[in-house]
Amino acid sequence: MRAIVLAGGRGKRMGVLTKNAQKATLYFNDNPLIAHVLNGLLQEPSVSDIVILTGYRGNDIRQLVNKLYRELLDERRLVLFDFPKVKGTLSRLIAGLTNLEMKQGCYVCGIDALVHATVFRRFCSYVNIHQEDVVLSLSPRIKIAPTHKLAYVSGDTLMRYIIAHGSFNKELRELQWCVDVGVRYLPVDILGMLRGKDFSQERYIHGFIQQLLQNGRIIKGFIFQEEWKHFATINDLYGAMPLS
């Protein structure tokens, strides 16, 4: 199964750190963020190849990947496509799909959320059972950030999906909400639906998920209990977390 890594965001909340560097190249626990993501994907046997979609300061990522993963680039197990003028995670995904032949579903993730390798392995096993469904990785360990989306599930099926705005009101706190960690699986029919769409407008994956849910699409939630790490601000780069 293919994995697509979205690594084109501006990373404005990182302040001065991303003024002259791509967020994916910032270091955490002695490795760049994107290296943590790629190394986790490369440990999973079901991942056949990895596509990195860049945008803002894409050359920063290309230089880093050339340095660390030269052999994988030569083998075409790892490829990069740069879309410097495309804004929005969904728009960048659509742009990337124009270059790819999709015969099966794929994993889609960013570089600003890290989960333990064993969590991703269980996620892949879950996806193997639900290959016709959209699947989101969800955590009850809610870390509120402007980019986070919250999901309410019944069993393992999404019932509601909303944007978190800094805090919960009383009604939300009384329900068992989980945060969308950002490691997702999109089945082949969804990828086919997106392929060829207009990517000139700034559009995001969370809005697409909301639309699918409103249209009656079944979306599954894979809930894990382990700690995870999110990178929204400079402070998030500090504090150790086991990743393998």
N, C-alpha and C positions, 0 to 999 in steps of 0.2 A: 504494500500500500504506500502511496506517495504521501509525503508530508510537505506542507507549504508553510514557510515561516514569513510572517509579515514584519518587515524590519525597515519601514520607511517613515515612521512618525517623526515629528519635529522634537518631541520631548521637552516642551516649553517649561513644564513644572520642575525640571531639573536645573533651571536657572542658568548660571554661567557655564555649568559643565557641558551643556549641549550647544552652546553658542559656536564652539569651534570643534565639536566632535559629535559623531552620531551616537545616540543613546545606546545602541546595541554594542558599542565598543567600550563603554564604561566598565570598569573592573569591580568585581565583587568576589571575595574569597580567592584572590589572586588570578582570576580568569575573567575575560570579557563576558558580558551577559549573554551574547549570542553563542559563545563557546559552551556555556552551561546548557543552553537549549539544544545545540547541535549534538553535543556529546550524549545527552539523554536520548535523543532520537536515534542516534547511531547504535545505542545499546539494545534497541528494540528490534528483534529479528523480523517483525512484520513490516518494518519500514524499508521499502525497496530503494527509494531515492528521495532526495530533499531539494526543494526549490526555495530559494530565498528571493523575496520581492523587496527591492529597496526603493527609496525615494529621496528623502532629505539626506544630503551628504552620503549618497550611495557609494561613492568611491572609498570612503573610510572603511566600509564593510568589505568591499572588494579587496582592498589591500590586506586587511586582516585575514580574510578567508584564504587569500592566495598564500599567505605566510603559514597559516596553521593547517590548511587542508588541501595542499597542492595535489596530492595523489588522488584524493576523491574528486577534485575538479577534473583532473586528466581522465579519470574513469567515467566521468559524466554521472557519477552517483550524486554529485552535488553541483547544482547550476544556479546562476544568479541572473535575474532580469531587473533592470533599473527603470523606474518610472518617475523621474524627478518632478514632473508636472502634474502627477495624479495625486489627489488628496482624498483621504478616507480609506479605512480598512477594506470596506466592501468594493469600492472603486478600484483599489489596487489589486484586490483578488481577481476581479473581473478582467482587468488588464492583463494579469498574469495568465489567466485561463486562455486568452487568445493565442498564447504561445505553446499551449500544452494539449496533448491528446489525452482525454480522460476516459478510461475504460472501466474505472471503478472509483469508489469513494476515496476521500483523502482526509488526513488530519490537517487542521489549520490552527496555527498558534502564533502568538506574538513573542516578544523577547522580554517583556516586562513582568512576567509571572513565572516563577520557578516552582516545580513540584518535585518531590522525591522520585527517583527512577522507578522504584517499586510501585508507586502510585500510577505512573504513566503505563507501566506494564499491565496493571489491573484494568486500567482504562481501555487499553487495546484489546484485552480479553473480552471486556464488556461489549466493545464495538463489534467484535467478531460475531456476537450473537445478534446484534441489532444493526446490521449493515444497511438496512433500508430506511433507517431513521436518522434524523439529526440528533447528535448526542453532545451534550455539554458537560464539562467537568465542573462539579459544584462543591463548595466547602461551607460547612456551618461556621467555620472560623472567619467571621465577617470582618474584613478590613475596609472601612469606609474610605473611598477615594472618589474624586470626580468622575473617574472613568469606569467605576464599577457598576455592574448590573446585578440585580437581585432576582432570584427565581424562587417561586413557591411550588413545591412538588407534592403530588399525591402518589405515594408509592415511589415509582421512579419516573413518573410522567409529569411534565411541566403543566401547571395550571395558570400561573401568572408570571410575567416577566417585566420588570420595571427598572428604571434608572434610579440609582441611589443618589440622593442629594444631601450628603453631609450627615444626616441623622435620621433615625426612625421616629415616626410618631407612635402613639400608644397602640393603635390598631396593628401596625406592622410588627411591633415587638411581640405581640401576643401570638403571632403565627411563626411557624418554623421556617424562616427564610434561609436561603443559602446564597452565597455570592458566586457569580459566574467567573471562574478563574481564568478563562480565556484559552483553554486547551479544548478544541472542538473537533467533531467529526462531521463532515458533510457527505451524504450519499451521492452516488453518481447522477441521479436524476436532478438533484439540486444544482450540482455543478453544471449539468447540461442546460438547466434553466438560466443560469447566470452567464454562461459563455455566449459572447456576442452582444451582450447588453452594453448600453452606453456607460462609459466610465469617465466622462468629462465632468460630471457633477460630483461634489464631495458627499459620499455616502458611506455609511458605517454598518458593520455586520450586525450590531445589536438592533438596529432599526429593521433589518431584514428578518431577524429572528422574531421580533415582535409582529411583523407582518405575517410571517408563516403561522404563528400561533393564532392570530386573529382569523386567518383563513382556514383554520381547522386542522393544520398539519400536526401530527403527533411528534413531539420533541421529548427525547429522553434525557434524564439527568443522572449522571454517574456521581454519586456522593462519596467523598473520601474524608476521613477524620484527621489525617496527619497534618502537621504544620506545613505551611507553604510561605513563599516569600513574594512580595509584590514591590515593584519599583516605580513609585510615582514622584518621590521627592529625593533630594540629596540625602536626607537622613536614612532613607531606605537602603542605601549602599553599605550601611554599617550594621554589624550584628551577624554572627556566624550562623549558618544553617547547614546541616548535612544534606548533600544533594545526590549522593550515590550510594 
